């Protein structure tokens, strides 16, 4: 945002040793107008003055095709499709053509929406997106923006929060990972499969929502599927906290009063049927009256249950709490360029192939028992009704 707001193009970005982008000022161009400092939500006010205590829902798309292809319950897809249907535009994150990085773009068709769908779990390049959104709003177009809370805060500071044509959606963010580390992970997978990747789907639901599955397809026809038990990227992120941006461990946007009109995420910890736990359940927070009105427009496409904020935060600690920097984070970056990604992750986490296989077996057996138990309960309810 500070790059977009600079009137003399004095701000550019450099990549540090961990693969994160940081702003750099060219003082030969700088006119000391202070626009970057005054606009920055990290250096000044970041709160959305229109936000209030959220209304909380557990929700999912009624269309199972949308729900199963989405990361959680398919809420983003429904919200974005509504904006397209009313002639507006959507601005969100999508992969580059090689699936090794991601960036924010703007679109206005269902085809564009397909590219925006799904979580990326590493930092997206937002260069120029704030300018594009402001231009569309000035032209009288409606826009729905989806990003991290800090990205939404940056947009709010750039265009203002009182624009009736802008709907902002953030997600419950654990922290953003290094784009360089993600690229290293994908390139290591390509070496193992002896082919270039042609599709990446994080949090794939082939084996269910709670598995945190990672699915890839390669040009030679081979595929990759691993999950929370045996995928090195997921374990390095969720278990090890090895490659998140440092400021994410002290996030100032994990507050009860949110910056976006609507917040979405996974409704972890919610007791529900096996069917719903397989397909995915979203948490939806309407943080402003504008957000509540927008949700009202799509409620016929959603299953919605009113819930409490305490239920949402109990199952999803990242709603209010920052993830710490991992114990072995520094060692990870020191060894990254000299060690295969997967080998490094398992070494730092103290895992062996045998341990992973045992964990996977236990997880599969537990899941099978839970599924059988659920089936027996459903049959009992059926016969009881008879």
C-alpha positions in Angstrom: 0.0 0.0 0.0 2.8 2.4 0.8 4.3 1.8 -2.6 0.9 2.5 -4.2 0.3 5.7 -2.2 3.7 7.3 -3.0 3.1 10.1 -5.5 6.7 10.0 -6.8 7.4 6.3 -7.0 10.1 6.5 -4.4 9.2 3.2 -2.7 10.1 -0.2 -4.0 10.6 -3.6 -2.4 13.6 -5.8 -1.6 13.6 -9.4 -0.6 15.5 -10.4 2.6 17.4 -13.7 3.2 14.1 -15.3 4.4 12.3 -14.5 1.2 10.0 -11.7 2.6 9.5 -8.3 0.9 10.3 -5.1 2.8 9.9 -1.5 1.6 12.9 0.6 0.6 12.8 4.3 0.0 14.8 6.0 -2.7 15.6 9.2 -0.9 16.8 10.9 -4.1 13.1 10.8 -5.3 11.4 11.2 -1.9 9.7 14.6 -1.4 9.0 13.9 2.4 5.3 14.2 2.0 4.8 11.6 4.7 1.9 9.9 2.8 3.4 6.5 3.3 3.8 7.0 7.1 0.4 8.6 7.6 -1.3 5.9 5.6 0.5 2.9 7.1 -1.9 0.9 9.4 1.1 -0.4 11.3 2.4 3.1 12.1 -1.0 4.8 12.6 -4.6 3.9 13.1 -5.7 0.6 11.7 -9.2 0.1 13.2 -12.3 0.1 11.1 -14.5 2.7 12.7 -17.6 1.2 11.3 -16.9 -2.2 12.9 -18.7 -3.5 16.0 -19.2 -6.7 17.9 -19.6 -9.5 15.3 -22.5 -11.7 14.6 -21.2 -15.2 14.4 -22.3 -18.1 12.2 -21.3 -21.6 11.3 -22.1 -21.9 7.6 -21.5 -23.7 4.4 -22.6 -23.6 0.7 -25.7 -25.6 -0.1 -24.1 -26.6 -3.4 -21.8 -29.5 -2.5 -19.8 -29.0 -5.7 -18.7 -25.6 -4.5 -18.3 -26.7 -0.9 -16.1 -29.7 -1.7 -13.8 -27.8 -4.0 -13.4 -25.0 -1.5 -11.0 -24.7 1.5 -13.7 -24.6 4.2 -17.4 -24.3 3.6 -17.3 -22.5 0.3 -18.3 -19.1 1.7 -15.8 -17.0 -0.2 -17.0 -18.4 -3.5 -20.7 -17.6 -2.7 -19.7 -14.0 -1.6 -17.6 -13.4 -4.7 -20.2 -14.9 -7.1 -22.8 -12.5 -5.7 -20.6 -9.5 -6.5 -20.1 -10.8 -10.0 -23.9 -11.4 -10.4 -24.6 -7.8 -9.5 -22.0 -6.5 -12.0 -19.2 -5.9 -9.6 -15.6 -7.0 -9.5 -13.6 -9.2 -7.2 -10.0 -8.7 -6.0 -8.2 -11.6 -4.4 -5.2 -13.9 -4.5 -4.4 -16.4 -7.2 -1.4 -18.5 -8.2 1.0 -17.6 -10.9 1.0 -19.9 -14.0 3.8 -22.1 -12.6 2.0 -22.5 -9.2 5.2 -21.4 -7.4 4.1 -18.0 -6.2 0.9 -15.9 -5.9 -0.4 -12.4 -6.3 -3.5 -10.3 -5.9 -5.4 -9.5 -9.1 -8.9 -8.2 -10.0 -11.5 -9.9 -12.1 -15.2 -9.8 -13.0 -16.2 -13.3 -14.3 -16.8 -16.7 -12.9 -13.7 -17.9 -14.7 -11.7 -15.3 -12.8 -13.3 -16.5 -9.6 -12.1 -20.1 -10.2 -8.5 -18.8 -10.2 -9.1 -17.0 -6.9 -10.6 -20.0 -5.1 -8.6 -21.8 -2.4 -6.1 -20.9 0.2 -2.4 -20.2 -0.6 -0.8 -20.1 2.9 2.1 -17.9 1.9 2.5 -14.2 1.1 0.9 -12.8 -2.0 2.3 -10.0 -4.0 -0.1 -7.1 -3.7 1.8 -4.6 -5.9 -0.6 -2.3 -7.7 -3.8 -3.9 -6.4 -4.8 -0.9 -4.2 -4.5 1.5 -7.2 -6.6 -0.8 -9.3 -9.4 -1.1 -6.7 -9.5 2.7 -6.2 -9.7 3.2 -10.0 -12.7 0.8 -10.2 -14.4 2.5 -7.3 -13.9 5.9 -8.8 -15.5 4.6 -12.0 -18.6 3.6 -10.1 -17.9 -0.2 -10.0 -18.6 -2.3 -6.9 -15.7 -4.3 -5.6 -15.3 -7.2 -3.2 -11.7 -7.6 -1.8 -10.5 -10.6 0.1 -7.1 -10.8 1.9 -5.4 -11.1 5.2 -6.5 -8.7 7.9 -3.4 -6.5 7.5 -4.0 -6.4 3.7 -7.6 -5.2 4.4 -6.3 -2.6 6.9 -4.0 -1.3 4.2 -6.8 -1.1 1.7 -9.0 0.7 4.2 -6.3 3.3 4.8 -5.9 3.7 1.0 -9.5 4.1 0.0 -11.4 4.7 3.2 -13.9 2.5 5.1 -17.1 4.4 4.3 -17.3 3.5 0.6 -20.7 1.8 0.0 -19.4 0.1 -3.1 -16.5 -1.7 -1.4 -17.0 -5.0 0.6 -13.9 -6.2 2.4 -13.5 -9.8 3.5 -10.6 -11.0 5.6 -9.9 -14.5 6.9 -8.7 -15.9 10.2 -5.0 -15.8 9.6 -2.4 -18.0 11.4 0.4 -16.0 9.8 1.8 -15.7 6.3 4.7 -17.9 5.2 7.8 -17.1 3.1 7.2 -17.2 -0.7 10.8 -18.3 -1.1 10.2 -21.3 1.2 7.0 -22.3 -0.6 8.9 -22.2 -3.9 11.6 -24.4 -2.4 8.9 -26.9 -1.2 7.3 -27.1 -4.7 10.7 -27.4 -6.5 11.7 -30.3 -4.2 8.4 -32.0 -5.0 9.1 -31.5 -8.7 12.5 -33.1 -8.3 11.0 -36.1 -6.5 8.3 -36.6 -9.2 10.7 -35.8 -12.1 8.3 -33.4 -13.6 6.9 -29.8 -13.5 3.9 -29.2 -11.3 0.7 -28.2 -13.2 -1.8 -28.0 -10.3 -1.5 -27.3 -6.5 -4.5 -27.6 -4.1 -3.7 -26.9 -0.5 -6.3 -28.1 2.1 -7.6 -30.6 -0.5 -10.7 -32.6 0.7 -10.1 -35.9 -1.1 -9.8 -37.5 2.3 -11.8 -34.8 4.2 -11.7 -31.3 5.5 -9.9 -32.1 8.7 -7.0 -33.9 7.0 -5.4 -30.6 5.8 -4.5 -32.4 2.6 -2.0 -31.2 0.0 -2.7 -32.3 -3.6 -0.5 -31.8 -6.7 -0.6 -32.9 -10.3 2.5 -33.0 -12.5 3.0 -32.8 -16.2 4.1 -36.4 -16.4 0.8 -37.6 -15.0 2.0 -38.4 -11.5 0.1 -37.0 -8.4 1.0 -36.1 -4.9 -1.3 -36.3 -1.8 -0.1 -35.9 1.8 -1.9 -34.4 4.8 -1.4 -33.1 8.4 0.4 -36.3 9.3 3.0 -36.7 6.6 3.2 -33.4 4.6 6.4 -31.5 5.4 4.9 -28.1 4.4 1.9 -28.4 6.7 4.0 -29.7 9.6 6.7 -27.0 9.2 4.0 -24.4 9.2 1.5 -25.7 11.8 3.7 -27.8 14.1 7.1 -26.1 13.7 6.2 -22.4 13.1 9.4 -22.4 11.0 8.8 -20.0 8.2 6.2 -17.4 9.0 7.0 -13.7 8.7 8.4 -12.4 12.0 5.8 -9.7 12.6 3.0 -12.4 12.4 4.1 -13.5 15.9 3.0 -10.1 17.2 0.0 -9.5 15.0 -1.9 -6.4 15.9 -5.0 -7.4 13.9 -6.1 -10.3 16.0 -8.7 -8.4 17.8 -12.4 -9.0 18.6 -13.3 -5.9 16.6 -12.2 -6.8 13.1 -11.0 -4.6 10.3 -13.1 -6.2 7.5 -16.8 -6.1 6.8 -16.9 -9.9 6.9 -14.4 -12.4 8.4 -14.3 -16.1 7.3 -12.3 -19.1 8.2 -12.6 -22.7 9.4 -14.9 -23.5 12.3 -12.5 -25.9 14.0 -13.7 -27.6 17.1 -17.4 -27.5 16.3 -19.1 -30.7 17.1 -21.0 -31.8 14.1 -21.9 -34.8 11.9 -19.2 -36.8 10.1 -20.6 -35.6 6.8 -20.0 -32.0 7.7 -16.6 -32.6 9.2 -15.6 -34.3 5.9 -17.0 -31.5 3.6 -16.0 -28.5 5.7 -17.6 -25.9 7.9 -16.9 -22.2 7.8 -17.0 -19.6 10.5 -18.6 -16.3 9.4 -18.3 -13.1 11.3 -20.3 -10.1 10.2 -18.3 -7.1 11.6 -20.2 -4.2 10.1 -23.8 -3.4 9.1 -22.6 -3.4 5.5 -21.2 -6.9 6.0 -24.4 -8.1 7.6 -26.5 -6.8 4.7 -24.2 -8.5 2.2 -24.5 -11.8 3.9 -28.3 -11.4 3.9 -28.2 -11.2 0.1 -26.7 -14.7 -0.2 -28.4 -16.5 2.7 -30.6 -18.5 0.3 -27.4 -20.2 -1.0 -26.0 -21.0 2.5 -26.8 -23.2 5.5 -26.3 -20.9 8.4 -26.4 -21.5 12.2 -26.1 -18.7 14.7 -23.2 -19.4 17.1 -21.2 -17.5 19.8 -17.9 -15.7 19.5 -16.6 -18.0 22.3 -17.4 -21.1 20.2 -15.5 -19.6 17.3 -12.4 -18.6 19.3 -12.3 -21.8 21.3 -11.9 -23.9 18.2 -9.7 -21.4 16.3 -7.1 -19.8 18.6 -5.7 -17.8 15.7 -8.7 -15.6 15.8 -7.2 -13.7 18.8 -3.8 -15.2 19.4 -0.6 -15.0 17.4 1.4 -18.1 16.6 4.9 -17.9 18.1 8.2 -18.0 16.1 9.3 -21.6 16.2 12.2 -22.9 18.4 14.2 -24.0 15.3 13.2 -21.2 13.0 16.7 -19.7 12.8 18.3 -23.1 12.2 15.7 -23.8 9.5 16.7 -20.7 7.4 20.4 -21.3 8.1 20.2 -24.8 6.6 17.5 -24.3 3.9 19.8 -23.7 0.9 22.0 -26.7 1.8 19.4 -29.3 2.8 16.5 -31.0 1.0 13.3 -29.3 2.2 11.5 -32.5 3.5 14.7 -33.9 5.2 15.2 -30.6 7.0 11.6 -30.4 8.2 11.6 -33.9 9.7 15.1 -33.5 11.2 14.1 -30.3 13.0 10.8 -31.8 14.2 12.5 -35.0 15.4 10.5 -37.3 13.1 11.6 -40.5 11.4 9.8 -42.3 8.5 8.8 -45.0 11.0 7.2 -42.5 13.4 5.3 -40.9 10.6 4.0 -44.2 9.4 2.8 -45.2 12.9 1.1 -41.8 13.3 -0.6 -42.2 9.9 -1.8 -45.7 10.8 -3.2 -44.5 14.2 -4.9 -41.5 12.5 -6.5 -43.7 9.8 -7.7 -46.3 12.4 -9.2 -43.6 14.6 -10.9 -42.0 11.6 -12.4 -45.4 10.5 -13.7 -46.0 14.0 -15.2 -42.6 14.2 -16.9 -43.1 10.8 -18.3 -46.5 11.8 -19.6 -45.1 15.1 -21.3 -42.2 13.3 -22.9 -44.7 10.8 -24.2 -46.8 13.7 -25.7 -43.7 15.4 -27.4 -42.6 12.2 -28.9 -46.1 11.7 -30.1 -46.1 15.4 -31.8 -42.7 14.9 -33.5 -43.9 11.7 -34.9 -47.1 13.3 -36.0 -45.1 16.4 -38.0 -42.8 14.2 -39.7 -45.8 12.6 
